[in-house]
Amino acid sequence: MVTLLSVNCGVGRVIGQRNGRPVRSAISKSPVTGDRVFFGREGVAGDQQSNRLLHGGVDQAICAYDAGHWPWWHTEKNLTCSEGTFGENLTLLGANEDSVCIGDRFAWDEVILEVTQPRGPCANIDLYHGRVDLAQAITRSGRCGWYMRVIREGDASARNAIIRHIRAPGKPTVKEAFVARYDSRTPLALRRRVHEISQLSSNWRRAISRGLS
């Protein structure tokens, strides 16, 4: 069973400086205040992405993260987590990178979402939390979260909802797709398998293709 703990939104703001220049990001997200929220092709109503080259668009409309990772982050990295800690739109419980596959769908109320790619480690998570080790820990542990496209737009509950997890049989997991890009030891057969998934985002496919030559 997959439970939606909260839908989180945020707007762009300066979160710190890098190389003496202000960095603007919408990574700071918090649970929406209403009981329901609209999901459109480009994302959740009221949410923003500051860097549209790296975030957003139809293939990265919604970001999800597993609250089941929170104890690990607290124990291993002394990071206290809550809804939106990783800049995710959906804080879930009962689904993680090992149980979710590229092409899986998540449905509740009027909305259907489809998994398109893992979330790549972003330097802004370190800047936002005032750390230097979080992005690296995501890369090493594979506790990355994932992006989804909106297959069916509509209104949906914003918290404490049961989500139907519709599996795509035989597809690589989010974890496998993540290591196929970031772990040089990944077997070529797995890289090719990930690359061939029709539901994979074009950005991730291009990144994987560099390791196939």
C-alpha angles and dihedrals in degrees: 000000000000118000125197106220095181147337110233131200137179143172131227118276139151109276099178143303134292121191089351094305127109115252117216118202142156093215090116102091132164135183115284115250100227128078093238135032137190121247114203133178091270097045144274118345109258095021125116140194116208097196107047092180092066104023137036132022125117095296092050099034096126130030121202132193133186117240087201086081093062096092090052092052091048094048100038102032105019089238117147108213135202137159109315097014091131095040091257125155094211123042105198137183122204100031128081142161092278096050100039121076133199105267095029115135132219118204135182132150107337097337133095121183129187126208111241108168146337118272110255119228110268126205089218091073089064092046093047093052096037092243138122100203110054100085089047091050090052090052094049098042101036091227089139111131122222145250128239139193122224109248095176122023123215149102120305141172113279099210145016094019129146111235124207110229108209108193128217102219118229097008123132116261124248087253092054091049089049096052091043087067103033106031114071090199092066111123115252090235091062092046089053092046091053092045092055097055108118093210094054115115117254091238093056091043091055091049092050092047090064089066094051099068 
